[in-house]
Amino acid sequence: MLIAHDLGTTGNKASLHHDDGRLVSSVTVPYPAHFAAGGIAEQNPNDWWNAVVEATRTLLAKTETKPSDVAGLVVGGQMMGAVLLDADGEPARPAIIWADTRSGAQQRELEQALGAEHAYGILGHRLNPTYSVEKIMWVRDNEPDVWARVRRFCIAKDFIVLRLTGRLATDRSDASGTNAYDQRTGSWSTEVLQAARLDPALFPEILDSTAIAGSLTDAAADALGLHTGVRVVMGGGDGPLAAVGSGVVAPEDGAYVCLGTSSWISFAADAPLHDPAMRTFTFDNVVPGSFVPTATMQAGGASVQWIAEALSPDPAHPDTGRLTAEASADVDTDDLYFLPYLLGERSPLWDPDARGAFVGLARHHTRAHLVRSVLEGTAFNLLTCIEAFRASGATIDRIDAVGGGAQSDVYLSVLADVWGVPVRRRTIVEEANSLGAAVTGAVGLGLAEFSAARALSEVTAEFAPDPTRHAVYAERHARFTDAYTALAPWFAGRPAAAAPAAARPAAGTSS
């Protein structure tokens, strides 16, 4: 048996798999995240560890699995954060997670030193406050007492692997999401680290995602209720792992969308895909020698979850499924738009100052209109990403859906109508990340090939676009884009530009 852990933003999903990757059972243990004004988004790394311990023990008990039957363990999780460790390997402060955007000054410092386009060529990513290096620089520049204790840096799943094995390392997929990894050489970028004024010794060794990081220490085995013979596979970032969990392991497997807290569209490729406008980016894949061009919006599922909480009498237990079902195709939003930028935005805007907004709200709009406009807003934003991929030469003629949002027929119908391509639901949706981790673990243990992932999750439903609605949405997509363009100066705190002279009445005339 294999146990896979997926460290998400809201909790850790642990899943038990046969040694060929087939899912047996899963459990989720939630943990909190701290969001605050100024772009703050943090979590306690020890909450991740406690969730891994609880989830493992619960999974073993739930399935009546003997510890001796578990041969391997693999970890995946949220990317682009910064866990800063002291000399004892303990967190020097709370982890700064992917959604944190407070390091704008550090981004600008790097851009001045490197040039935005030159950096994109090295990294396969734009310089942006959502990446790890900018977060590390922010701590150095703003928390000198903390920085004095910092000795090493890692990412979420790396912290768990350290607790499991005593070895500090990362994999290529997570390394490629730090803004410090030279995608051309497969190593930390000396040029970027010099520009960031960071010591290379801060950064962990880089392993393949399928590498054996080690075996469980005595302390870890005791905490988890397992044995020290369990081998720990390095694992990877949740984005590339979701690709494997969606059966996307090679270019011919097409594209997928993950409808999680953040939402992204991605596919496998033999080489990085560089967008001339730098709207999209490329991660290294967990499949060695492969890449996953990606476009990620900050608040996809988070926008849906937010509106459900806001409209629920019990925000702690919103009935998201019922509210989404009310927003069926019969609901015409009547020129109501939602800008889904609750956490700023990565793809396609790369604007940490962007914020959410309802535009066009009228007295007759109901909660069903509000919910549907949120669904449409996330779909419009991802459509811009699809268009960027196509402009760079990618072919996207169908998209498979995974993640919590993929359970909703209404949502998948909206996506198909907006995008104009079939959207397919797969057998494994909420466990896609951990399924990808399990397959990666099985490959690392020599028990399977990545191609096995194709048979572990099947298509169960297909939502074809309605041509009439797609034509209407094509026009609405332009209006959606115009709404952001009009509000961007206001989001940034700048006064709106004065109206063109031809649009203003001449002096001495009445209007």
C-alpha positions in Angstrom: 0.0 0.0 0.0 1.0 3.7 -0.5 -0.1 6.7 1.4 -0.3 10.1 -0.3 -0.7 13.4 1.3 -1.9 16.6 -0.4 -1.2 19.8 1.6 -3.9 22.2 0.3 -4.7 25.6 1.5 -7.7 24.5 3.6 -6.5 21.1 4.8 -4.5 18.0 4.2 -6.1 15.2 2.1 -4.6 11.8 2.8 -5.3 8.9 0.6 -4.6 5.2 0.7 -3.7 3.5 -2.6 -2.8 0.1 -3.9 0.8 -0.2 -5.1 -0.4 0.5 -8.7 -1.9 3.8 -7.6 -5.6 2.7 -7.4 -7.5 4.7 -4.8 -8.8 2.8 -1.7 -9.9 5.6 0.6 -9.2 9.2 1.6 -9.7 11.5 4.6 -9.2 15.3 5.0 -8.0 17.1 8.1 -8.6 20.8 8.0 -6.3 23.6 9.3 -6.6 27.4 9.4 -5.1 30.0 7.2 -4.6 33.6 8.3 -5.5 36.3 5.7 -5.2 40.0 6.6 -5.0 43.4 5.0 -1.9 44.3 3.1 -1.8 41.0 1.2 -1.0 38.8 4.2 -1.6 35.0 3.8 0.1 32.7 6.3 -0.1 29.3 7.9 1.6 27.5 10.8 3.7 24.7 9.3 3.2 22.6 12.5 -0.5 22.6 11.6 0.4 20.8 8.4 2.5 18.2 10.3 -0.3 17.7 12.9 -2.8 17.2 10.0 -0.4 14.6 8.3 -0.2 12.7 11.6 -3.9 12.8 12.3 -4.9 11.9 8.7 -2.5 9.0 8.5 -3.7 7.5 11.7 -7.4 8.1 10.8 -6.8 6.5 7.3 -5.2 3.4 8.8 -8.0 3.0 11.3 -10.8 3.7 8.8 -9.5 1.1 6.3 -8.2 -1.4 8.9 -4.8 -1.3 7.2 -2.0 -2.9 9.0 1.1 -0.7 9.3 3.2 -3.5 7.9 1.2 -3.3 4.7 2.4 0.3 4.0 5.5 0.3 1.8 5.7 3.9 0.8 4.6 7.5 1.5 4.6 10.5 -0.8 3.8 14.1 -0.2 2.5 16.9 -2.5 1.2 20.3 -1.7 0.7 24.0 -2.2 3.5 25.7 -4.1 5.3 29.0 -4.2 5.4 29.6 -0.4 8.3 30.2 2.0 8.9 28.1 5.1 12.0 29.6 6.8 13.8 27.3 9.2 16.1 28.0 12.1 19.3 26.1 13.0 17.2 23.3 14.5 15.0 22.9 11.5 12.0 24.5 13.2 9.9 27.3 11.6 11.4 30.7 12.4 8.0 32.3 11.7 4.7 31.3 10.2 4.9 30.1 6.6 4.1 32.7 4.0 1.9 30.9 1.5 1.3 31.3 -2.2 -1.6 33.8 -1.8 0.6 36.4 0.0 1.3 39.5 -2.1 3.0 41.9 0.3 6.5 41.7 -1.4 5.9 44.1 -4.3 9.0 46.2 -3.4 11.1 43.0 -3.6 9.7 42.2 -7.0 10.6 45.6 -8.3 14.1 45.3 -6.9 14.6 42.1 -8.9 13.1 43.6 -12.1 15.5 46.5 -11.9 18.4 44.2 -11.5 17.4 41.5 -14.0 14.8 43.0 -16.4 11.4 41.4 -16.5 11.8 39.7 -19.9 15.3 38.4 -19.1 14.1 36.9 -15.8 11.1 35.3 -17.6 13.6 33.6 -20.0 15.5 32.2 -17.1 12.7 31.2 -14.9 9.8 30.4 -17.2 7.8 32.6 -14.8 7.3 36.3 -14.3 8.8 38.0 -11.3 5.9 38.4 -8.9 5.1 38.8 -5.1 3.4 35.4 -5.2 6.7 33.5 -5.6 9.0 32.3 -2.9 12.1 34.4 -3.5 10.3 37.7 -3.1 8.7 36.4 0.1 12.2 35.4 1.5 13.5 38.9 0.6 10.5 40.5 2.3 11.3 38.8 5.6 15.0 39.8 5.3 14.0 43.4 4.7 11.2 43.7 7.2 11.8 41.2 10.1 15.5 41.5 11.0 15.1 39.7 14.3 13.5 36.7 12.5 16.0 36.8 9.7 18.9 36.6 12.2 17.6 33.1 13.1 16.9 31.9 9.5 19.3 29.2 8.2 17.3 27.4 5.5 14.3 27.7 3.2 11.9 25.1 1.9 8.3 24.7 0.6 5.3 23.1 2.3 5.8 19.5 1.2 9.5 19.8 1.8 8.9 20.7 5.5 6.8 17.5 5.9 9.5 15.4 4.1 12.0 16.9 6.5 9.9 15.8 9.5 9.4 12.4 8.0 13.0 11.6 7.0 15.3 14.2 8.6 16.4 15.2 5.1 15.9 18.7 3.7 15.4 18.7 -0.1 12.9 19.9 -2.7 11.9 18.6 -6.1 12.1 20.2 -9.6 8.4 21.0 -9.8 8.4 23.0 -6.5 11.8 24.5 -7.3 10.5 25.8 -10.6 7.8 27.7 -8.6 10.2 29.7 -6.5 11.4 32.4 -8.9 15.0 31.2 -8.1 15.3 28.1 -10.4 17.0 28.2 -13.8 14.7 26.1 -15.9 17.4 25.9 -18.6 20.0 24.2 -16.4 17.7 22.6 -13.8 19.5 24.2 -10.9 19.2 27.3 -8.6 20.0 30.4 -10.6 23.2 32.1 -9.5 22.2 35.2 -11.4 18.8 35.5 -9.7 20.2 34.8 -6.2 22.9 37.4 -6.7 20.2 39.9 -7.7 18.1 38.9 -4.7 21.2 39.2 -2.4 20.5 35.7 -1.0 23.1 33.1 0.1 22.7 29.9 -2.1 23.3 27.9 1.1 19.8 28.9 2.2 18.3 26.7 -0.6 17.8 22.9 -0.4 19.2 20.3 -2.7 17.0 19.6 -5.7 15.9 16.0 -6.4 13.7 14.4 -9.0 10.1 14.1 -7.8 10.4 10.3 -8.0 13.6 10.2 -5.9 13.6 8.3 -2.5 14.2 11.0 0.1 14.7 8.5 2.8 12.8 6.2 5.2 10.8 7.2 8.2 12.8 8.2 11.3 11.9 6.5 14.6 10.1 9.6 15.8 8.1 10.0 12.6 7.1 6.3 12.5 6.0 6.5 16.1 3.9 9.6 15.4 2.2 8.2 12.3 1.7 4.7 13.6 3.8 3.2 10.8 7.2 1.4 10.7 10.7 2.8 9.9 10.8 0.7 6.7 8.4 3.0 5.0 10.2 4.7 2.2 9.4 8.4 1.5 9.3 9.5 -2.1 10.1 13.2 -2.7 6.8 14.1 -4.4 6.0 17.4 -6.0 3.9 20.6 -6.2 0.1 20.3 -6.4 -0.1 21.7 -9.9 2.0 19.2 -11.7 0.7 16.4 -9.5 -2.9 17.3 -10.5 -1.9 16.8 -14.1 -0.8 13.3 -13.4 -4.0 12.7 -11.3 -6.0 13.9 -14.3 -4.3 11.4 -16.6 -2.3 14.1 -18.3 1.3 12.7 -18.5 2.2 13.5 -22.1 1.3 16.2 -24.7 -1.2 13.9 -26.4 -3.3 13.7 -23.2 -4.7 17.2 -23.7 -5.5 19.9 -21.2 -7.1 19.9 -17.7 -8.5 22.5 -15.3 -8.2 22.2 -11.6 -11.0 24.0 -9.8 -9.5 24.3 -6.3 -9.0 27.3 -4.0 -6.8 28.7 -6.8 -7.8 27.5 -10.2 -5.5 26.7 -13.2 -5.4 25.3 -16.7 -2.5 23.2 -17.7 -1.2 20.5 -20.0 2.0 18.5 -20.5 4.7 19.6 -22.9 8.2 18.6 -24.0 9.6 22.1 -23.6 8.7 25.3 -21.7 6.1 27.5 -23.4 6.9 31.2 -23.3 4.1 33.6 -23.9 5.4 36.9 -25.5 3.1 38.8 -23.2 4.2 36.7 -20.2 0.6 35.9 -19.2 1.3 32.2 -18.7 4.2 30.3 -17.2 5.8 26.8 -17.1 6.5 24.5 -14.2 8.9 21.6 -14.4 6.8 18.4 -14.3 6.9 15.6 -11.8 7.5 13.4 -14.9 11.2 13.7 -15.4 12.2 15.8 -18.5 8.7 17.1 -19.0 7.1 20.4 -18.4 3.6 21.8 -17.6 2.7 25.2 -19.1 0.2 26.7 -16.7 -2.1 29.6 -16.1 -3.2 30.1 -12.6 -5.8 32.5 -11.2 -5.5 33.3 -7.5 -9.1 33.0 -6.4 -11.0 30.5 -8.6 -12.7 28.1 -6.1 -12.0 30.7 -3.4 -14.4 33.1 -5.2 -17.1 30.5 -5.3 -16.5 29.6 -1.6 -16.5 33.3 -0.6 -19.9 34.0 -2.2 -21.4 30.8 -0.7 -20.1 32.0 2.8 -21.4 35.5 2.2 -24.9 34.3 1.3 -25.2 31.6 3.9 -26.9 32.0 7.2 -24.1 29.8 8.6 -20.9 31.0 7.0 -18.9 28.2 8.7 -21.0 25.6 6.9 -22.2 27.1 3.6 -24.3 25.0 1.3 -22.1 25.7 -1.8 -23.7 22.9 -3.8 -27.2 24.1 -3.4 -26.3 27.7 -4.2 -24.4 26.7 -7.3 -27.3 24.5 -8.4 -29.7 27.6 -8.1 -27.4 29.4 -10.6 -28.5 27.2 -13.6 -28.6 28.2 -17.2 -32.1 29.6 -16.7 -30.4 32.5 -14.7 -29.5 35.4 -17.0 -27.2 37.7 -15.2 -28.4 40.6 -17.4 -25.1 42.4 -17.8 -23.9 41.7 -14.2 -20.2 40.9 -14.0 -17.9 39.7 -11.2 -14.2 40.4 -11.2 -12.7 37.4 -9.3 -9.7 39.1 -7.9 -10.2 38.6 -4.2 -6.5 37.8 -3.7 -5.1 40.0 -6.4 -4.3 38.1 -9.6 -1.6 36.1 -11.3 -2.6 34.8 -14.8 -3.4 36.6 -16.9 -3.1 40.1 -15.3 -0.2 39.7 -12.9 -1.7 42.5 -10.8 -1.4 42.1 -7.0 -3.5 45.3 -6.5 -6.5 43.9 -8.4 -9.6 43.3 -6.2 -13.0 41.6 -6.5 -15.9 43.6 -7.7 -19.5 43.2 -8.9 -20.1 45.5 -11.8 -23.5 46.3 -13.2 -25.4 45.3 -10.0 -29.1 46.3 -10.2 -32.1 46.1 -7.8 -33.6 43.1 -9.5 -30.5 40.9 -9.1 -30.9 38.0 -6.7 -28.5 35.7 -5.0 -28.8 33.3 -7.9 -27.6 36.1 -10.2 -24.7 36.8 -7.8 -23.6 33.2 -7.7 -23.9 32.8 -11.5 -21.9 36.0 -12.1 -19.1 34.6 -9.9 -19.1 31.3 -11.9 -19.0 33.3 -15.1 -16.3 35.6 -13.8 -13.9 32.8 -13.1 -14.7 31.3 -16.5 -14.0 34.6 -18.3 -10.7 35.0 -16.5 -9.6 31.4 -17.4 -10.8 32.0 -21.0 -8.2 34.8 -21.3 -5.6 32.3 -20.2 -6.8 29.8 -22.8 -6.5 32.5 -25.5 -3.0 33.2 -24.3 -2.0 29.5 -24.7 -3.5 29.4 -28.2 -1.7 32.6 -29.2 1.6 30.8 -28.2 0.7 27.8 -30.4 -1.0 25.4 -28.1 -4.0 23.4 -29.2 -6.8 23.2 -26.6 -9.9 21.5 -28.0 -11.2 19.9 -24.8 -10.5 20.3 -21.1 -10.9 17.7 -18.3 -12.0 19.0 -14.9 -10.8 18.0 -11.5 -10.9 19.7 -8.0 -13.8 20.3 -5.8 -15.6 22.6 -8.3 -15.7 19.8 -10.8 -18.5 18.1 -8.9 -21.0 20.8 -10.0 -22.9 20.2 -13.3 -23.8 23.9 -13.4 -20.2 25.1 -13.1 -18.9 22.7 -15.8 -21.7 23.8 -18.1 -20.8 27.5 -17.6 -17.1 26.7 -18.3 -18.0 24.8 -21.5 -20.3 27.6 -22.8 -17.8 30.3 -22.0 -14.8 28.5 -23.4 -16.5 27.0 -26.4 -14.9 23.5 -25.9 -16.2 20.3 -24.3 -15.4 20.1 -20.5 -15.2 16.6 -19.1 -15.6 15.4 -15.5 -13.3 12.6 -14.4 -13.8 9.8 -11.8 -11.3 11.2 -9.4 -11.9 15.0 -8.8 -11.2 16.0 -5.2 -8.4 13.4 -4.9 -6.7 14.2 -8.2 -3.7 15.8 -6.5 -3.2 12.9 -4.1 -3.8 10.4 -6.9 -1.0 12.2 -8.8 1.2 11.9 -5.8 0.4 8.2 -5.4 1.4 7.5 -9.0 4.6 9.5 -8.5 5.3 7.5 -5.4 4.6 4.2 -7.2 7.0 5.2 -10.0 9.6 6.2 -7.4 9.3 2.8 -5.7 9.6 1.0 -9.0 6.0 -0.3 -8.9 4.5 1.5 -11.9 5.0 3.9 -14.9 3.5 7.3 -15.2 1.4 6.0 -18.1 -0.6 4.0 -15.5 -2.3 7.3 -14.5 -4.4 7.3 -17.6 -6.4 4.2 -16.5 -6.8 5.3 -12.9 -9.2 8.2 -13.5 -11.9 7.8 -16.2 -14.2 10.4 -17.9 -17.7 10.1 -16.4 -19.5 13.1 -17.9 -19.0 15.5 -20.8 -20.5 19.0 -21.0 -20.7 20.3 -24.6 -20.8 24.0 -25.3 -24.1 25.5 -26.4 -23.3 27.5 -29.6 -25.9 30.2 -28.8 -24.7 30.8 -25.3 -21.1 30.7 -26.4 -21.7 33.5 -28.9 -23.3 35.6 -26.2 -20.4 34.9 -23.8 -17.8 35.9 -26.4 -19.3 39.4 -26.4 -19.6 39.4 -22.6 -16.0 38.3 -22.3 -15.0 41.6 -23.9 -17.1 43.5 -21.5 -15.6 41.6 -18.6 -12.1 42.6 -19.8 -13.2 46.2 -20.2 -14.5 46.3 -16.6 -11.1 45.3 -15.2 -9.3 47.8 -17.5 -11.5 50.6 -16.3 -11.1 49.8 -12.7 -7.3 48.9 -12.7 -6.2 52.5 -11.9 -8.7 52.7 -9.0 -7.4 49.4 -7.7 -3.9 50.7 -7.8 -4.9 53.8 -5.9 -4.2 56.1 -8.8 -6.7 58.8 -9.9 -8.6 57.9 -13.0 -7.2 59.5 -16.1 -9.0 62.7 -17.3 -11.5 62.3 -20.1 -10.1 63.0 -23.6 -10.4 66.6 -24.6 -12.8 65.7 -27.4 -15.2 64.2 -24.9 -15.3 67.3 -22.6 -17.4 70.4 -23.3 -15.4 73.3 -24.6 -14.9 76.3 -22.3 -17.9 78.6 -22.3 -20.3 76.1 -23.6 -23.0 74.1 -21.8 -23.4 70.4 -21.9 
